[in-house]
Amino acid sequence: MKRLLLLLFAIVSINAAYAQDQQKTYSATDIKKMADDEKFRFTAKAATLPEDANQIGASVSSDRTEDNHKTLGGGYYATLTPDSVVSYLPYFDKTKTQGTDANTTTSVAQDPSKAVATTYDYQVKQKKNGDITITIKPKGGKITKYVFNLEPNGTARLDATIDDYKIIKYDGFFTN
């Protein structure tokens, strides 16, 4: 009997945790209010790495696909509050490993880093279909621009510009 109760408790706990990590749908008015109030959380589930001309012809050893798409584990986010933008996102960079010129192996280093900005420029644009685009330009820091695209179905995209030249695109969902 105890095992059955433990099993039921485990199933309920897993379902509750899974439900908390799911996207919701929002009205265009709700999304606009979140944007105007400067209050939402973006959860990253995948990243698209920037093209790198130096990788042409090299074999790549990582779990990314040919289109530079990488599925992320949990825990990566960007949170906007009226007084700050805080992000904990993986930063991807190329690192060379052993090999000859003909057989060079390139790996992708995933370095999660936390960025906090308390002063930034903030702009909101609403599209006819209800999508909201939010552009945030922090004053200082490694991430020099965040561009969020929030959709009524709860999905979101974040284009993060690193050091004014490298753009990493993150896909995920947002919550209020």
C-alpha positions as CSV (number, residue, x, y, z in Angstrom):
1,M,0.0,0.0,0.0
2,K,2.9,2.4,0.8
3,R,4.5,1.7,-2.5
4,L,1.2,2.6,-4.3
5,L,0.9,5.8,-2.4
6,L,4.5,6.7,-3.1
7,L,4.0,6.0,-6.8
8,L,0.8,8.1,-6.9
9,F,2.6,10.9,-5.1
10,A,5.6,10.8,-7.6
11,I,3.2,10.9,-10.6
12,V,1.3,13.9,-9.2
13,S,4.6,15.7,-8.4
14,I,6.0,15.1,-11.9
15,N,2.7,16.3,-13.5
16,A,2.7,19.5,-11.3
17,A,6.3,20.3,-12.1
18,Y,5.6,19.7,-15.8
19,A,2.5,21.9,-15.8
20,Q,4.5,24.8,-14.2
21,D,7.0,24.6,-17.1
22,Q,4.4,24.9,-19.9
23,Q,3.5,27.9,-22.0
24,K,0.1,29.6,-21.6
25,T,-2.0,31.5,-24.2
26,Y,-2.5,35.2,-23.7
27,S,-4.7,37.9,-25.3
28,A,-3.0,40.7,-27.2
29,T,-4.1,43.0,-24.4
30,D,-2.5,40.8,-21.7
31,I,0.8,40.7,-23.7
32,K,0.7,44.5,-24.2
33,K,0.1,45.0,-20.5
34,M,3.1,42.8,-19.6
35,A,5.2,44.8,-22.0
36,D,4.0,48.2,-20.7
37,D,4.5,47.1,-17.1
38,E,7.9,45.8,-18.0
39,K,7.2,42.5,-16.2
40,F,7.6,39.0,-17.7
41,R,9.9,36.0,-17.7
42,F,11.3,34.3,-20.8
43,T,12.3,30.6,-20.5
44,A,14.8,29.5,-23.2
45,K,14.3,25.9,-24.5
46,A,16.5,26.1,-27.7
47,A,19.3,28.2,-29.2
48,T,20.3,28.9,-32.7
49,L,24.0,29.6,-32.9
50,P,25.5,32.3,-35.2
51,E,27.1,31.2,-38.4
52,D,30.8,31.0,-38.2
53,A,32.8,31.2,-41.4
54,N,35.8,29.5,-39.7
55,Q,33.8,26.3,-39.3
56,I,33.3,25.7,-43.0
57,G,34.7,22.3,-43.8
58,A,35.3,21.3,-40.2
59,S,33.6,18.6,-38.4
60,V,31.6,19.7,-35.4
61,S,31.5,17.7,-32.2
62,S,28.5,18.8,-30.2
63,D,24.8,18.0,-30.0
64,R,23.8,20.7,-32.5
65,T,22.2,20.2,-35.9
66,E,23.4,21.3,-39.3
67,D,21.3,24.5,-39.0
68,N,23.2,25.4,-35.8
69,H,20.2,24.7,-33.6
70,K,20.8,23.4,-30.1
71,T,18.2,22.1,-27.6
72,L,18.8,23.5,-24.1
73,G,18.4,21.9,-20.7
74,G,16.3,23.7,-18.1
75,G,17.2,26.7,-16.1
76,Y,18.0,29.3,-18.8
77,Y,15.9,32.5,-18.6
78,A,15.6,36.2,-18.9
79,T,13.5,38.2,-16.5
80,L,12.3,41.7,-16.9
81,T,11.1,43.8,-14.0
82,P,10.4,47.6,-13.9
83,D,13.9,48.2,-12.4
84,S,16.1,45.6,-14.1
85,V,16.6,43.0,-16.8
86,V,18.3,39.8,-15.5
87,S,19.3,36.9,-17.8
88,Y,21.0,33.6,-17.3
89,L,21.6,32.3,-20.8
90,P,24.3,30.1,-22.3
91,Y,26.9,31.9,-24.4
92,F,28.2,29.7,-27.2
93,D,31.7,30.1,-28.6
94,K,33.9,28.0,-30.8
95,T,36.9,26.3,-29.4
96,K,39.4,24.3,-31.5
97,T,40.6,21.0,-30.4
98,Q,43.2,18.6,-31.7
99,G,43.6,17.5,-35.3
100,T,45.5,18.2,-38.4
101,D,44.4,21.0,-40.9
102,A,42.5,18.4,-43.0
103,N,40.9,16.8,-39.9
104,T,40.3,19.7,-37.5
105,T,37.6,19.1,-34.9
106,T,35.7,22.1,-33.6
107,S,33.6,22.0,-30.5
108,V,31.1,24.4,-29.2
109,A,31.7,25.7,-25.7
110,Q,28.5,26.4,-23.8
111,D,29.3,28.9,-21.1
112,P,26.2,30.0,-19.1
113,S,26.6,33.5,-17.7
114,K,24.4,35.8,-15.7
115,A,23.8,39.4,-16.9
116,V,22.1,42.1,-14.9
117,A,21.3,45.6,-16.2
118,T,19.5,48.2,-14.1
119,T,19.8,51.0,-16.7
120,Y,18.6,50.4,-20.3
121,D,16.7,51.9,-23.2
122,Y,13.3,50.2,-23.6
123,Q,11.0,50.1,-26.7
124,V,7.7,48.3,-27.3
125,K,6.1,47.7,-30.7
126,Q,2.8,45.9,-31.2
127,K,2.0,44.1,-34.5
128,K,-1.4,43.7,-36.0
129,N,-1.5,40.0,-35.3
130,G,-1.1,40.7,-31.5
131,D,2.7,39.9,-31.4
132,I,4.8,42.3,-29.3
133,T,8.4,43.1,-30.0
134,I,10.4,44.5,-27.1
135,T,13.8,45.9,-27.6
136,I,16.1,46.5,-24.6
137,K,19.5,48.1,-24.9
138,P,21.4,47.8,-21.6
139,K,23.9,50.4,-20.7
140,G,27.1,48.3,-20.3
141,G,27.6,44.6,-20.1
142,K,28.4,41.7,-22.4
143,I,24.8,41.5,-23.8
144,T,24.3,44.8,-25.6
145,K,20.8,44.2,-26.9
146,Y,17.8,42.0,-26.2
147,V,15.0,41.7,-28.7
148,F,12.0,39.7,-27.5
149,N,9.2,38.7,-29.7
150,L,6.2,37.6,-27.6
151,E,3.3,35.8,-29.4
152,P,-0.3,35.2,-28.1
153,N,0.2,31.4,-28.1
154,G,2.8,31.9,-25.3
155,T,5.8,31.2,-27.5
156,A,8.7,33.7,-27.5
157,R,11.9,34.4,-29.3
158,L,14.9,36.3,-27.9
159,D,17.7,37.6,-30.1
160,A,20.6,38.5,-27.8
161,T,23.4,40.6,-29.2
162,I,26.7,39.7,-27.5
163,D,29.5,42.4,-27.5
164,D,27.7,44.3,-30.4
165,Y,28.5,41.7,-33.0
166,K,27.3,38.1,-32.3
167,I,23.6,37.3,-32.2
168,I,22.3,34.2,-30.5
169,K,18.7,33.4,-31.1
170,Y,16.8,31.7,-28.2
171,D,13.4,30.0,-28.6
172,G,11.1,29.3,-25.7
173,F,8.0,30.7,-23.9
174,F,7.1,33.5,-21.6
175,T,5.0,33.9,-18.5
176,N,3.9,36.9,-16.4
